[in-house]
Amino acid sequence: PWPKSRDYVPYANAPYKSLTVEKAVQNWIQYEGNVFRFPGGGTQFPQGADAYINELASVIPLDNGMVRTALDTGCGVASWGAYLFKKNVIAMSIAP
């Protein structure tokens, strides 16, 4: 269930570790025990997506309902969009 599924996915859902090897230095996905963990950081958010969103919120009104949707292009694993959901902002995340 959400929001736990944003951070963890059972390994059995997609039993392939190749992405954890290919993207290991980018902090997108990690294999731990029987789950894949998504740290919410990645190359674009070294302090995590929440920290970046809070920085954006200092200049963009994310908390008052003025911004309801966002488009995230080149999103990688879409952590930005997943973390925006806490601010009641729905993101369309598109990556190659």
The 8 nearest C-alpha neighbors of each residue, nearest first, counted from 0:
[[1, 4, 3, 2, 5, 7, 8, 6],
 [2, 0, 3, 4, 5, 6, 7, 81],
 [1, 3, 5, 4, 0, 6, 81, 7],
 [2, 4, 1, 5, 6, 0, 7, 8],
 [5, 3, 7, 1, 6, 2, 0, 8],
 [6, 4, 2, 3, 7, 1, 81, 37],
 [5, 7, 37, 4, 3, 36, 38, 8],
 [8, 6, 36, 4, 35, 5, 3, 34],
 [7, 9, 35, 34, 4, 10, 36, 6],
 [10, 8, 34, 11, 12, 33, 35, 7],
 [9, 11, 34, 14, 33, 12, 13, 35],
 [10, 12, 14, 9, 13, 33, 34, 8],
 [13, 11, 10, 9, 14, 8, 34, 15],
 [14, 12, 11, 10, 15, 9, 16, 8],
 [15, 13, 11, 10, 12, 16, 9, 17],
 [16, 14, 13, 17, 18, 10, 19, 11],
 [15, 17, 19, 18, 14, 20, 30, 13],
 [18, 16, 20, 19, 15, 21, 22, 14],
 [19, 17, 21, 20, 16, 22, 15, 28],
 [20, 18, 16, 23, 17, 22, 29, 28],
 [19, 21, 23, 17, 18, 22, 16, 24],
 [20, 22, 18, 19, 23, 17, 24, 25],
 [21, 23, 25, 19, 20, 24, 18, 27],
 [24, 22, 20, 19, 25, 21, 26, 28],
 [25, 23, 22, 26, 21, 42, 27, 20],
 [24, 26, 42, 41, 22, 23, 27, 28],
 [27, 25, 41, 24, 23, 28, 40, 42],
 [28, 26, 41, 25, 37, 38, 40, 22],
 [27, 29, 37, 36, 19, 26, 35, 38],
 [30, 28, 36, 35, 19, 31, 37, 27],
 [29, 31, 35, 34, 36, 19, 32, 28],
 [32, 30, 34, 33, 35, 29, 36, 10],
 [33, 31, 34, 30, 35, 10, 9, 36],
 [32, 34, 10, 31, 9, 35, 11, 30],
 [35, 33, 9, 10, 8, 31, 32, 30],
 [34, 36, 30, 8, 29, 7, 10, 31],
 [35, 37, 7, 29, 6, 28, 38, 30],
 [36, 38, 28, 6, 39, 27, 7, 29],
 [39, 37, 40, 36, 27, 6, 28, 26],
 [40, 38, 47, 78, 48, 37, 41, 27],
 [41, 39, 47, 44, 45, 38, 48, 26],
 [40, 42, 26, 27, 25, 44, 43, 45],
 [41, 43, 25, 44, 45, 26, 40, 27],
 [42, 44, 41, 45, 40, 48, 47, 25],
 [43, 45, 40, 47, 46, 41, 48, 42],
 [44, 46, 40, 47, 42, 43, 41, 48],
 [47, 45, 44, 50, 40, 48, 51, 49],
 [48, 46, 40, 44, 39, 45, 49, 50],
 [47, 49, 51, 50, 44, 39, 40, 79],
 [50, 48, 52, 51, 47, 53, 82, 39],
 [51, 49, 53, 48, 52, 47, 46, 54],
 [50, 52, 54, 48, 53, 49, 55, 44],
 [53, 51, 55, 49, 54, 50, 56, 48],
 [54, 52, 56, 50, 55, 51, 49, 57],
 [53, 55, 51, 52, 56, 57, 50, 58],
 [56, 54, 52, 57, 53, 58, 59, 51],
 [57, 55, 59, 53, 58, 54, 61, 60],
 [56, 58, 55, 54, 59, 53, 60, 61],
 [57, 59, 56, 55, 60, 54, 61, 53],
 [58, 60, 56, 61, 55, 57, 66, 62],
 [61, 59, 62, 56, 63, 65, 58, 66],
 [62, 60, 56, 66, 59, 63, 86, 64],
 [61, 63, 60, 64, 86, 56, 65, 87],
 [62, 64, 65, 61, 60, 66, 86, 87],
 [65, 63, 66, 62, 67, 61, 87, 60],
 [64, 66, 63, 67, 60, 61, 62, 59],
 [67, 65, 64, 61, 68, 88, 60, 63],
 [66, 68, 88, 64, 65, 89, 87, 69],
 [67, 69, 89, 88, 90, 66, 70, 91],
 [68, 70, 90, 89, 91, 71, 88, 67],
 [71, 69, 91, 90, 92, 72, 68, 93],
 [72, 70, 92, 74, 91, 93, 69, 90],
 [73, 71, 93, 74, 92, 94, 70, 91],
 [72, 74, 94, 75, 93, 71, 95, 92],
 [75, 73, 77, 72, 94, 71, 92, 93],
 [74, 76, 77, 73, 94, 78, 93, 27],
 [75, 77, 78, 74, 27, 94, 79, 28],
 [78, 76, 74, 80, 79, 75, 92, 81],
 [77, 79, 81, 39, 80, 76, 82, 48],
 [80, 78, 82, 77, 81, 48, 83, 74],
 [81, 79, 90, 83, 77, 78, 82, 92],
 [80, 82, 78, 79, 83, 84, 77, 5],
 [81, 83, 84, 79, 80, 85, 78, 49],
 [84, 82, 80, 85, 86, 88, 81, 79],
 [83, 85, 87, 88, 82, 86, 81, 89],
 [86, 84, 83, 87, 82, 88, 81, 2],
 [85, 87, 84, 83, 88, 62, 61, 82],
 [88, 86, 84, 85, 89, 67, 83, 64],
 [89, 87, 67, 84, 68, 86, 83, 90],
 [88, 90, 68, 84, 67, 69, 87, 83],
 [91, 89, 69, 80, 70, 68, 92, 88],
 [90, 92, 70, 71, 69, 93, 89, 80],
 [91, 93, 71, 74, 90, 77, 72, 70],
 [94, 92, 72, 74, 73, 71, 91, 95],
 [93, 95, 73, 74, 75, 72, 92, 76],
 [94, 73, 93, 75, 74, 72, 92, 76]]
